């Protein structure tokens, strides 16, 4: 279910917004599609969420989405810092983008082509050192990936279609079940965050102490 957790940072000029939910493990057959979806949604500078909050609204210096690697369930996260007086508005925009990409505004052919280029054309430069190659070997072992995973990865990315990305988005993203963590000046943002109606709102102590309060 959707929930919102607030952590007070009195006097903060910005609010940190973390929004996410669990996602499939790194070793799954949809991983190339997940990578492309993430790139178009929030993984590239020209991604939807960054262009919205940074380039269009000017509320943030940057916003991104990511799938953190894990052997089992892993986090899908949207992360940004925004000016305090635009905290709730930014949350609303993030929710709008997550809802749209699984609904009436799926990733387009043009967006997918940009994502494909980003994911494949950067591969040679990212493997120029023995350390980088060792990191790939470590990922293969840690997450149980096929031995030829990185050899076949570019071909799998280039074969992706908008329909495959739309299907992946609907399977992986759950806009109605997002957990939100907001760190900011609650005297300025709490009421407007509650008014969004994104889920039950709890205030959590920044330091170990009393349990959360509604």
C-alpha positions in Angstrom: 0.0 0.0 0.0 1.0 3.6 -0.4 2.5 5.4 2.6 4.3 8.7 3.3 7.0 9.0 6.0 8.2 12.5 7.0 11.4 13.4 8.7 11.8 16.9 10.1 14.8 19.0 9.1 13.9 22.5 10.6 15.2 25.4 8.5 16.0 23.2 5.4 16.1 25.1 2.2 15.3 22.0 0.2 13.4 18.8 0.7 14.7 15.4 -0.2 12.1 13.2 -1.9 12.6 9.4 -2.1 9.7 7.4 -3.6 9.7 3.8 -4.5 8.6 0.2 -4.1 10.0 -3.3 -4.5 10.9 -4.7 -8.0 12.1 -8.0 -9.4 15.7 -9.1 -8.8 18.6 -8.1 -11.1 18.6 -11.6 -12.6 15.3 -11.6 -14.5 14.4 -12.0 -18.2 13.1 -8.4 -18.4 16.3 -6.7 -17.3 17.2 -5.1 -20.6 13.7 -3.7 -20.9 13.8 -2.5 -17.3 17.1 -0.7 -18.0 15.6 1.0 -21.1 12.4 1.9 -19.2 14.4 3.4 -16.4 16.7 5.3 -18.8 13.7 7.0 -20.5 11.7 7.6 -17.3 14.5 8.9 -15.0 17.9 7.5 -15.8 19.1 9.9 -18.4 19.5 13.7 -18.3 16.7 14.0 -20.9 14.5 11.6 -19.1 10.9 12.5 -18.3 11.2 13.1 -14.6 14.4 15.2 -14.8 13.1 17.3 -17.7 9.9 17.9 -15.8 11.3 18.9 -12.4 14.6 20.5 -13.5 14.2 21.8 -17.1 10.5 22.6 -17.1 9.6 23.5 -13.5 13.1 24.6 -12.3 12.3 23.2 -8.9 15.3 20.8 -8.7 18.9 20.6 -9.8 18.2 17.0 -10.8 15.8 14.1 -10.5 16.4 10.5 -11.3 15.0 7.0 -11.1 17.0 3.8 -10.4 16.8 0.1 -9.8 19.3 -0.9 -7.2 21.0 -4.3 -7.8 20.0 -7.1 -5.5 19.9 -10.9 -5.5 16.3 -11.0 -4.6 13.7 -8.3 -4.4 15.3 -4.9 -5.0 14.2 -1.2 -4.7 12.9 0.9 -7.5 13.5 4.5 -6.4 12.8 8.0 -7.6 15.2 10.4 -5.9 15.4 14.2 -6.0 16.0 17.3 -3.9 13.6 20.2 -4.5 13.1 23.7 -3.1 11.1 23.6 0.1 8.1 25.5 -1.2 7.6 23.1 -4.1 7.8 19.8 -2.1 4.2 18.7 -2.5 4.0 20.0 -6.0 7.1 17.9 -6.9 5.6 14.8 -5.3 2.4 15.4 -7.4 4.5 15.6 -10.6 6.4 12.4 -9.7 3.2 10.6 -9.1 1.8 11.9 -12.4 4.8 10.7 -14.3 4.7 7.2 -12.7 1.0 6.9 -13.5 1.3 8.2 -17.0 4.1 5.8 -18.1 1.9 2.8 -17.2 -1.2 4.4 -18.5 -2.0 6.9 -21.2 1.6 8.1 -22.0 3.8 5.1 -22.5 7.5 5.4 -23.6 7.6 6.6 -27.2 9.7 5.2 -30.1 11.8 8.4 -29.9 12.4 8.1 -26.2 13.2 4.4 -26.6 15.8 5.1 -29.3 17.5 7.6 -27.0 17.5 5.0 -24.2 19.0 2.3 -26.5 21.8 4.6 -27.6 22.6 5.5 -24.0 22.6 1.9 -22.9 24.7 0.5 -25.8 27.0 3.2 -27.1 28.5 3.8 -23.6 29.4 0.2 -23.1 32.9 0.3 -24.7 34.0 3.3 -22.7 32.7 1.8 -19.5 35.0 -1.3 -19.9 38.3 0.3 -20.6 40.0 -0.9 -17.3 40.6 -4.2 -15.6 38.7 -2.9 -12.6 35.6 -2.3 -14.8 35.9 -5.8 -16.3 36.3 -7.2 -12.8 33.2 -5.4 -11.7 31.2 -7.0 -14.5 32.5 -10.4 -13.5 31.6 -9.8 -9.9 28.0 -8.9 -11.0 27.7 -12.1 -13.0 28.8 -14.1 -9.9 26.9 -12.1 -7.3 23.5 -12.1 -9.1 23.8 -15.4 -10.9 23.7 -13.9 -14.4 24.5 -16.0 -17.5 28.2 -16.0 -18.4 27.5 -14.3 -21.7 25.2 -11.7 -20.2 27.2 -8.7 -21.2 28.0 -10.2 -24.7 24.3 -10.6 -25.5 23.1 -7.5 -23.7 23.5 -4.9 -26.5 21.6 -7.1 -29.0 18.8 -7.6 -26.5 18.6 -3.8 -25.9 18.5 -3.0 -29.6 15.7 -5.5 -30.2 13.4 -3.8 -27.7 10.1 -2.3 -29.0 7.8 0.4 -27.5 5.2 -2.4 -26.9 7.7 -4.4 -24.9 8.6 -1.4 -22.8 4.9 -0.6 -22.2 4.3 -4.2 -21.1 7.3 -4.1 -18.8 6.2 -0.8 -17.2 2.8 -2.2 -16.4 4.3 -5.3 -14.9 7.1 -3.6 -12.9 5.8 -0.2 -11.8 3.1 0.2 -9.3 2.1 3.9 -8.9 -0.6 3.1 -6.4 1.8 1.3 -4.0 4.6 3.9 -3.6 6.3 4.4 -0.3 7.4 8.0 0.1 10.2 9.3 2.4 10.4 13.1 2.6 13.1 15.0 4.6 12.4 18.7 5.0 11.1 21.5 7.2 7.8 20.0 8.3 6.5 23.3 9.5 6.4 24.4 5.9 5.6 21.2 4.0 3.6 18.8 6.2 0.1 20.2 5.6 0.4 20.3 1.9 1.9 16.8 1.7 -1.0 15.5 3.7 -3.4 17.3 1.4 -2.1 15.3 -1.6 -3.8 12.2 -0.3 -1.0 9.9 -1.5 -1.3 7.6 1.6 -1.3 7.6 5.4 1.3 10.1 6.6 3.6 9.3 9.5 6.3 11.5 11.2 9.5 9.6 11.9 12.1 10.8 14.4 15.4 11.6 12.7 17.3 10.1 15.5 16.6 6.8 17.4 13.7 7.5 19.8 9.9 7.2 20.0 8.1 5.3 17.3 6.4 7.0 14.4 3.3 9.1 15.0 0.4 9.7 12.6 
